Amino acid sequence: MNTKWIYENRIALITGEKEIVEDKYIAEFLKSKGFDVFVTFDNYTYRIIWRFGNDKSIRRYYNSLSNYPIPNYWEISNFMTFLNYELKYDRRIAIWFQNEKTSEIIITAIDNWFNEGEKKISVLPSKLTHCKSCAEKGCMTDYFKHTTSKKDSLSIFKKGKILSACRVRKTVGKTLMKEKRNAAGDPADYFEYIQFSFGNCTAGDRLVMERKLGGIPSDEYLKDRFSPGINFYFDYKKLLSHPDYCNDGYHPCKIKESLTLTDYLHAVIIPQKEEKSIRPTISPNLIDRVIFLDDTGHNLWGWTSECYKKIKS
């Protein structure tokens, strides 16, 4: 395995490997070279960033494309945004390509963006199909959402705002990143932001289940024993104009530190069975934006889709 620097000593191309697997040797090699993030492009079902080789100091970005192996304009632009964010926090990135066409397009884009200064930003499409792990077989981009547990939602309604993990826990990201619950190996700066997914994304409720169980639930568990979280929905364009808006190229939206509900909340969906315990904590100026919805018989995918349809209507 070899490295070839394609931007200063911060972004490198990994060569000499025909296939990348979850291998302890590869993780140790990257760590020895001072890399923080390892990006692989392939025909994945969905995108995810997760610790690599069970080492929280290395994250692997499984970067899926809607029409693999050719990235579209938005996917190229979004990946440049990801690189820019990672470099902002002084992280070093290693990239591996299985396909030469993907390699040629992405490396050219990196050269144009970072070396030539050609910043070509692509408009966000109404639907993204790089991830298909939902009923709609793609990300619907008109709404963002933030998913929490029942316990956390009670605190949110009491304060009238959503706070970043650092603000909630009253500590720094370097402390939170070392906790066992940080299964993904998120870096310290992630905890300074409130993170959002697209309105029909299943990731939020899945994460709530993971934290509830203390591990990754199987698809069978998410079908037969699914228990939804509380979903707060926000208009895409409205959050885009927030003074503390950030796009890290992985999360489509992050807000630094706090977000006031009265100013930005579009709607919140709460499972009907939780109405009795949660309704008293909701302020009168928010109650007309609350939907109590029966989740009986729903699995993760059905519930997420049903909620999105309700928000759209």
ROTOR-283087 format. One record per residue (C-alpha): residue in one letter; x, z, y. Coordinates in Angstrom, 2 decimals, decimal comma. Layout:
BEGIN
rec resn = A; x = X; z = Z; y = Y
...
END
This chain:
BEGIN
rec resn = M; x = 0,00; z = 0,00; y = 0,00
rec resn = N; x = 1,33; z = -1,00; y = 3,43
rec resn = T; x = 0,24; z = -0,65; y = 7,05
rec resn = K; x = 0,37; z = -3,27; y = 9,78
rec resn = W; x = -0,28; z = -2,11; y = 13,34
rec resn = I; x = -2,75; z = -4,32; y = 15,21
rec resn = Y; x = -3,14; z = -2,16; y = 18,33
rec resn = E; x = -0,23; z = -0,02; y = 19,56
rec resn = N; x = 0,35; z = 2,71; y = 16,97
rec resn = R; x = -3,30; z = 3,65; y = 16,80
rec resn = I; x = -5,20; z = 0,98; y = 14,84
rec resn = A; x = -3,65; z = -0,39; y = 11,65
rec resn = L; x = -4,50; z = -2,85; y = 8,92
rec resn = I; x = -4,09; z = -1,66; y = 5,33
rec resn = T; x = -2,60; z = -4,34; y = 3,07
rec resn = G; x = -1,40; z = -4,57; y = -0,50
rec resn = E; x = -4,53; z = -3,22; y = -2,19
rec resn = K; x = -7,09; z = -5,55; y = -3,77
rec resn = E; x = -9,63; z = -2,79; y = -4,21
rec resn = I; x = -10,17; z = 0,56; y = -2,52
rec resn = V; x = -11,67; z = 3,39; y = -4,57
rec resn = E; x = -12,20; z = 7,11; y = -4,06
rec resn = D; x = -8,62; z = 7,84; y = -4,91
rec resn = K; x = -6,69; z = 11,01; y = -4,09
rec resn = Y; x = -3,48; z = 8,99; y = -3,75
rec resn = I; x = -4,96; z = 6,78; y = -1,01
rec resn = A; x = -6,27; z = 9,79; y = 0,95
rec resn = E; x = -2,88; z = 11,50; y = 0,71
rec resn = F; x = -1,11; z = 8,30; y = 1,80
rec resn = L; x = -3,32; z = 7,94; y = 4,88
rec resn = K; x = -2,88; z = 11,62; y = 5,75
rec resn = S; x = 0,92; z = 11,32; y = 5,43
rec resn = K; x = 0,86; z = 8,42; y = 7,90
rec resn = G; x = -1,14; z = 10,43; y = 10,42
rec resn = F; x = -4,46; z = 8,57; y = 10,09
rec resn = D; x = -7,77; z = 10,29; y = 10,82
rec resn = V; x = -10,28; z = 7,57; y = 9,96
rec resn = F; x = -10,34; z = 4,98; y = 7,18
rec resn = V; x = -12,74; z = 2,03; y = 7,64
rec resn = T; x = -13,81; z = -0,27; y = 4,83
rec resn = F; x = -16,12; z = -3,29; y = 5,21
rec resn = D; x = -18,23; z = -4,29; y = 2,24
rec resn = N; x = -21,76; z = -5,12; y = 1,12
rec resn = Y; x = -22,94; z = -1,49; y = 1,23
rec resn = T; x = -26,62; z = -0,54; y = 1,16
rec resn = Y; x = -26,18; z = 1,62; y = 4,25
rec resn = R; x = -23,53; z = 2,89; y = 6,66
rec resn = I; x = -22,08; z = 6,34; y = 6,40
rec resn = I; x = -19,02; z = 8,26; y = 7,57
rec resn = W; x = -17,94; z = 10,93; y = 5,11
rec resn = R; x = -14,81; z = 12,89; y = 4,32
rec resn = F; x = -12,44; z = 10,91; y = 2,11
rec resn = G; x = -10,90; z = 12,30; y = -1,05
rec resn = N; x = -12,51; z = 15,72; y = -0,43
rec resn = D; x = -10,15; z = 16,19; y = 2,51
rec resn = K; x = -11,91; z = 17,04; y = 5,78
rec resn = S; x = -8,93; z = 15,77; y = 7,77
rec resn = I; x = -9,65; z = 12,17; y = 6,69
rec resn = R; x = -13,02; z = 10,47; y = 7,21
rec resn = R; x = -14,04; z = 7,23; y = 5,55
rec resn = Y; x = -16,40; z = 4,85; y = 7,35
rec resn = Y; x = -18,34; z = 2,71; y = 4,86
rec resn = N; x = -19,21; z = -0,10; y = 7,28
rec resn = S; x = -22,01; z = -2,33; y = 6,01
rec resn = L; x = -22,90; z = -5,74; y = 7,42
rec resn = S; x = -26,32; z = -7,40; y = 7,49
rec resn = N; x = -24,94; z = -10,74; y = 6,29
rec resn = Y; x = -21,73; z = -9,75; y = 4,51
rec resn = P; x = -19,00; z = -10,94; y = 4,81
rec resn = I; x = -19,78; z = -12,31; y = 8,30
rec resn = P; x = -20,47; z = -9,68; y = 11,01
rec resn = N; x = -22,97; z = -10,68; y = 13,69
rec resn = Y; x = -22,37; z = -10,30; y = 17,44
rec resn = W; x = -23,99; z = -6,87; y = 17,64
rec resn = E; x = -22,06; z = -5,55; y = 14,63
rec resn = I; x = -18,78; z = -6,70; y = 16,16
rec resn = S; x = -19,62; z = -5,17; y = 19,55
rec resn = N; x = -20,79; z = -1,93; y = 17,95
rec resn = F; x = -17,59; z = -1,62; y = 15,93
rec resn = M; x = -15,53; z = -2,06; y = 19,09
rec resn = T; x = -17,58; z = 0,80; y = 20,59
rec resn = F; x = -16,74; z = 2,91; y = 17,51
rec resn = L; x = -13,01; z = 2,20; y = 17,86
rec resn = N; x = -13,10; z = 2,94; y = 21,57
rec resn = Y; x = -14,76; z = 6,31; y = 20,96
rec resn = E; x = -12,30; z = 7,29; y = 18,23
rec resn = L; x = -9,32; z = 6,33; y = 20,39
rec resn = K; x = -10,77; z = 8,38; y = 23,25
rec resn = Y; x = -10,33; z = 11,45; y = 21,05
rec resn = D; x = -6,79; z = 10,42; y = 20,01
rec resn = R; x = -7,65; z = 9,55; y = 16,44
rec resn = R; x = -5,73; z = 6,93; y = 14,47
rec resn = I; x = -7,73; z = 4,37; y = 12,51
rec resn = A; x = -6,80; z = 2,43; y = 9,37
rec resn = I; x = -8,92; z = -0,57; y = 8,36
rec resn = W; x = -9,13; z = -2,32; y = 4,98
rec resn = F; x = -10,84; z = -5,65; y = 4,37
rec resn = Q; x = -11,86; z = -7,07; y = 1,03
rec resn = N; x = -12,83; z = -10,44; y = 2,51
rec resn = E; x = -10,56; z = -12,68; y = 4,60
rec resn = K; x = -13,42; z = -13,96; y = 6,78
rec resn = T; x = -14,38; z = -10,42; y = 7,79
rec resn = S; x = -10,73; z = -9,63; y = 8,45
rec resn = E; x = -10,18; z = -12,68; y = 10,66
rec resn = I; x = -13,29; z = -12,06; y = 12,78
rec resn = I; x = -12,75; z = -8,32; y = 13,28
rec resn = I; x = -9,01; z = -8,52; y = 13,96
rec resn = T; x = -9,63; z = -11,27; y = 16,56
rec resn = A; x = -12,30; z = -9,10; y = 18,18
rec resn = I; x = -9,92; z = -6,11; y = 18,32
rec resn = D; x = -7,23; z = -8,25; y = 19,92
rec resn = N; x = -9,66; z = -9,64; y = 22,51
rec resn = W; x = -11,13; z = -6,22; y = 23,29
rec resn = F; x = -8,05; z = -4,00; y = 23,46
rec resn = N; x = -5,20; z = -6,40; y = 24,21
rec resn = E; x = -6,89; z = -9,15; y = 26,22
rec resn = G; x = -9,54; z = -6,96; y = 27,87
rec resn = E; x = -12,46; z = -9,23; y = 26,95
rec resn = K; x = -15,37; z = -6,78; y = 26,76
rec resn = K; x = -18,34; z = -8,68; y = 25,31
rec resn = I; x = -21,27; z = -6,28; y = 24,90
rec resn = S; x = -24,12; z = -7,50; y = 22,67
rec resn = V; x = -27,76; z = -6,68; y = 23,43
rec resn = L; x = -29,36; z = -4,36; y = 20,87
rec resn = P; x = -31,77; z = -6,36; y = 18,66
rec resn = S; x = -35,28; z = -5,02; y = 18,00
rec resn = K; x = -34,35; z = -4,65; y = 14,32
rec resn = L; x = -30,98; z = -4,13; y = 12,64
rec resn = T; x = -30,55; z = -5,01; y = 8,97
rec resn = H; x = -27,06; z = -3,69; y = 8,19
rec resn = C; x = -28,82; z = -0,69; y = 6,61
rec resn = K; x = -31,81; z = -1,19; y = 4,33
rec resn = S; x = -32,40; z = 2,30; y = 2,91
rec resn = C; x = -35,89; z = 2,63; y = 4,45
rec resn = A; x = -39,36; z = 1,17; y = 3,93
rec resn = E; x = -38,86; z = -1,32; y = 6,76
rec resn = K; x = -35,56; z = -2,55; y = 5,26
rec resn = G; x = -33,84; z = -2,21; y = 8,61
rec resn = C; x = -33,43; z = 0,00; y = 11,68
rec resn = M; x = -36,26; z = -0,31; y = 14,21
rec resn = T; x = -34,60; z = 0,28; y = 17,57
rec resn = D; x = -37,45; z = 1,08; y = 19,98
rec resn = Y; x = -37,25; z = 4,84; y = 19,39
rec resn = F; x = -34,59; z = 7,45; y = 18,75
rec resn = K; x = -35,26; z = 10,64; y = 16,86
rec resn = H; x = -33,66; z = 14,02; y = 16,27
rec resn = T; x = -34,58; z = 15,88; y = 13,09
rec resn = T; x = -34,33; z = 19,66; y = 12,66
rec resn = S; x = -35,34; z = 22,39; y = 10,28
rec resn = K; x = -38,41; z = 24,53; y = 10,97
rec resn = K; x = -36,18; z = 27,43; y = 12,05
rec resn = D; x = -34,25; z = 25,32; y = 14,54
rec resn = S; x = -37,44; z = 23,74; y = 15,89
rec resn = L; x = -38,84; z = 27,16; y = 16,77
rec resn = S; x = -35,75; z = 27,82; y = 18,89
rec resn = I; x = -36,06; z = 24,38; y = 20,52
rec resn = F; x = -39,69; z = 24,95; y = 21,52
rec resn = K; x = -38,87; z = 28,42; y = 22,81
rec resn = K; x = -36,05; z = 27,13; y = 25,03
rec resn = G; x = -37,82; z = 23,89; y = 25,94
rec resn = K; x = -34,70; z = 21,89; y = 25,17
rec resn = I; x = -32,51; z = 20,63; y = 22,35
rec resn = L; x = -28,96; z = 21,98; y = 22,42
rec resn = S; x = -25,76; z = 20,75; y = 20,82
rec resn = A; x = -24,37; z = 22,77; y = 17,91
rec resn = C; x = -21,67; z = 24,20; y = 20,19
rec resn = R; x = -24,29; z = 25,40; y = 22,67
rec resn = V; x = -26,56; z = 26,82; y = 19,95
rec resn = R; x = -23,78; z = 28,63; y = 18,12
rec resn = K; x = -21,91; z = 29,57; y = 21,31
rec resn = T; x = -18,57; z = 28,47; y = 19,92
rec resn = V; x = -16,24; z = 25,49; y = 19,98
rec resn = G; x = -16,30; z = 22,42; y = 17,78
rec resn = K; x = -12,96; z = 23,27; y = 16,16
rec resn = T; x = -14,60; z = 26,34; y = 14,66
rec resn = L; x = -17,75; z = 24,53; y = 13,50
rec resn = M; x = -15,87; z = 21,67; y = 11,89
rec resn = K; x = -14,20; z = 24,12; y = 9,48
rec resn = E; x = -17,48; z = 25,51; y = 8,17
rec resn = K; x = -18,67; z = 24,75; y = 4,64
rec resn = R; x = -21,90; z = 23,20; y = 5,94
rec resn = N; x = -19,83; z = 20,42; y = 7,54
rec resn = A; x = -19,90; z = 18,48; y = 4,29
rec resn = A; x = -19,34; z = 15,14; y = 6,04
rec resn = G; x = -16,09; z = 16,30; y = 7,63
rec resn = D; x = -17,33; z = 15,64; y = 11,18
rec resn = P; x = -14,65; z = 16,13; y = 13,87
rec resn = A; x = -14,84; z = 18,83; y = 16,52
rec resn = D; x = -16,22; z = 16,61; y = 19,30
rec resn = Y; x = -19,31; z = 15,67; y = 17,26
rec resn = F; x = -20,57; z = 19,24; y = 17,64
rec resn = E; x = -20,55; z = 18,94; y = 21,44
rec resn = Y; x = -23,36; z = 16,39; y = 21,28
rec resn = I; x = -26,99; z = 16,17; y = 20,17
rec resn = Q; x = -27,07; z = 13,30; y = 17,71
rec resn = F; x = -29,91; z = 10,83; y = 17,23
rec resn = S; x = -30,86; z = 8,19; y = 14,69
rec resn = F; x = -33,29; z = 5,31; y = 15,04
rec resn = G; x = -36,99; z = 6,11; y = 14,83
rec resn = N; x = -37,54; z = 4,96; y = 11,23
rec resn = C; x = -34,24; z = 6,27; y = 9,83
rec resn = T; x = -34,31; z = 8,51; y = 6,74
rec resn = A; x = -30,96; z = 10,20; y = 7,50
rec resn = G; x = -32,36; z = 13,12; y = 9,54
rec resn = D; x = -34,78; z = 14,43; y = 6,93
rec resn = R; x = -32,18; z = 13,82; y = 4,24
rec resn = L; x = -29,68; z = 15,97; y = 6,16
rec resn = V; x = -32,23; z = 18,77; y = 6,57
rec resn = M; x = -32,75; z = 18,71; y = 2,78
rec resn = E; x = -28,98; z = 18,73; y = 2,17
rec resn = R; x = -28,51; z = 21,82; y = 4,30
rec resn = K; x = -31,49; z = 23,51; y = 2,70
rec resn = L; x = -30,14; z = 22,91; y = -0,80
rec resn = G; x = -26,46; z = 23,33; y = 0,05
rec resn = G; x = -25,67; z = 19,98; y = -1,54
rec resn = I; x = -26,67; z = 16,33; y = -1,77
rec resn = P; x = -30,18; z = 15,91; y = -3,25
rec resn = S; x = -30,73; z = 13,13; y = -5,78
rec resn = D; x = -33,15; z = 10,28; y = -5,08
rec resn = E; x = -35,42; z = 11,76; y = -7,75
rec resn = Y; x = -35,45; z = 15,06; y = -5,87
rec resn = L; x = -36,27; z = 13,27; y = -2,60
rec resn = K; x = -39,14; z = 11,51; y = -4,35
rec resn = D; x = -40,69; z = 14,41; y = -6,24
rec resn = R; x = -39,70; z = 17,55; y = -4,29
rec resn = F; x = -39,31; z = 16,27; y = -0,76
rec resn = S; x = -39,91; z = 18,72; y = 2,09
rec resn = P; x = -39,75; z = 17,15; y = 5,59
rec resn = G; x = -38,15; z = 18,57; y = 8,71
rec resn = I; x = -39,44; z = 18,43; y = 12,28
rec resn = N; x = -38,94; z = 15,05; y = 13,99
rec resn = F; x = -38,55; z = 14,76; y = 17,77
rec resn = Y; x = -38,98; z = 11,17; y = 19,06
rec resn = F; x = -37,62; z = 9,65; y = 22,28
rec resn = D; x = -38,02; z = 6,28; y = 23,94
rec resn = Y; x = -34,85; z = 4,21; y = 23,53
rec resn = K; x = -34,69; z = 2,92; y = 27,12
rec resn = K; x = -35,37; z = 6,34; y = 28,61
rec resn = L; x = -32,52; z = 8,04; y = 26,73
rec resn = L; x = -30,25; z = 5,13; y = 27,53
rec resn = S; x = -30,52; z = 6,08; y = 31,22
rec resn = H; x = -29,68; z = 9,76; y = 30,61
rec resn = P; x = -26,54; z = 10,75; y = 32,60
rec resn = D; x = -24,94; z = 12,24; y = 29,47
rec resn = Y; x = -25,80; z = 9,38; y = 27,10
rec resn = C; x = -23,08; z = 8,32; y = 24,68
rec resn = N; x = -22,84; z = 5,76; y = 21,87
rec resn = D; x = -19,99; z = 6,44; y = 19,46
rec resn = G; x = -20,53; z = 3,23; y = 17,50
rec resn = Y; x = -21,96; z = 5,14; y = 14,53
rec resn = H; x = -24,74; z = 7,24; y = 16,04
rec resn = P; x = -26,78; z = 4,91; y = 18,26
rec resn = C; x = -27,27; z = 7,73; y = 20,74
rec resn = K; x = -25,70; z = 11,08; y = 21,54
rec resn = I; x = -26,43; z = 13,37; y = 24,48
rec resn = K; x = -23,80; z = 15,85; y = 25,65
rec resn = E; x = -24,77; z = 19,55; y = 25,41
rec resn = S; x = -28,54; z = 19,61; y = 26,11
rec resn = L; x = -31,74; z = 17,57; y = 26,49
rec resn = T; x = -34,88; z = 18,87; y = 28,22
rec resn = L; x = -38,10; z = 18,16; y = 26,34
rec resn = T; x = -40,45; z = 17,96; y = 29,32
rec resn = D; x = -38,40; z = 15,17; y = 30,88
rec resn = Y; x = -37,61; z = 13,06; y = 27,83
rec resn = L; x = -39,73; z = 13,88; y = 24,75
rec resn = H; x = -42,05; z = 11,06; y = 23,68
rec resn = A; x = -43,64; z = 12,89; y = 20,74
rec resn = V; x = -42,88; z = 15,30; y = 17,93
rec resn = I; x = -44,24; z = 15,16; y = 14,40
rec resn = I; x = -44,66; z = 18,41; y = 12,50
rec resn = P; x = -45,91; z = 18,73; y = 8,91
rec resn = Q; x = -49,52; z = 19,98; y = 8,94
rec resn = K; x = -48,63; z = 22,97; y = 6,74
rec resn = E; x = -46,36; z = 24,31; y = 9,51
rec resn = E; x = -48,96; z = 24,15; y = 12,31
rec resn = K; x = -50,03; z = 27,79; y = 12,13
rec resn = S; x = -46,49; z = 29,14; y = 12,52
rec resn = I; x = -45,16; z = 26,59; y = 15,03
rec resn = R; x = -48,11; z = 25,87; y = 17,37
rec resn = P; x = -47,92; z = 29,26; y = 19,20
rec resn = T; x = -44,31; z = 28,52; y = 20,27
rec resn = I; x = -45,17; z = 25,17; y = 21,91
rec resn = S; x = -45,66; z = 25,27; y = 25,68
rec resn = P; x = -48,94; z = 23,88; y = 27,14
rec resn = N; x = -47,12; z = 21,03; y = 28,91
rec resn = L; x = -45,84; z = 19,71; y = 25,56
rec resn = I; x = -48,81; z = 20,25; y = 23,23
rec resn = D; x = -50,33; z = 16,84; y = 24,00
rec resn = R; x = -47,15; z = 15,22; y = 22,66
rec resn = V; x = -47,37; z = 17,04; y = 19,32
rec resn = I; x = -48,72; z = 15,43; y = 16,14
rec resn = F; x = -49,45; z = 17,58; y = 13,09
rec resn = L; x = -49,35; z = 15,25; y = 10,10
rec resn = D; x = -50,20; z = 15,89; y = 6,46
rec resn = D; x = -47,14; z = 15,24; y = 4,29
rec resn = T; x = -48,91; z = 15,74; y = 0,95
rec resn = G; x = -47,74; z = 13,26; y = -1,68
rec resn = H; x = -45,06; z = 11,70; y = 0,50
rec resn = N; x = -41,46; z = 11,15; y = -0,54
rec resn = L; x = -38,59; z = 10,76; y = 1,94
rec resn = W; x = -39,09; z = 7,03; y = 2,46
rec resn = G; x = -42,88; z = 7,12; y = 2,65
rec resn = W; x = -42,90; z = 10,04; y = 5,07
rec resn = T; x = -40,32; z = 8,49; y = 7,40
rec resn = S; x = -42,27; z = 5,22; y = 7,52
rec resn = E; x = -45,61; z = 6,99; y = 8,05
rec resn = C; x = -44,17; z = 8,99; y = 10,96
rec resn = Y; x = -42,74; z = 5,87; y = 12,57
rec resn = K; x = -46,08; z = 4,06; y = 12,30
rec resn = K; x = -47,79; z = 7,06; y = 13,87
rec resn = I; x = -45,37; z = 7,04; y = 16,81
rec resn = K; x = -45,86; z = 3,30; y = 17,27
rec resn = S; x = -49,64; z = 3,73; y = 17,40
END
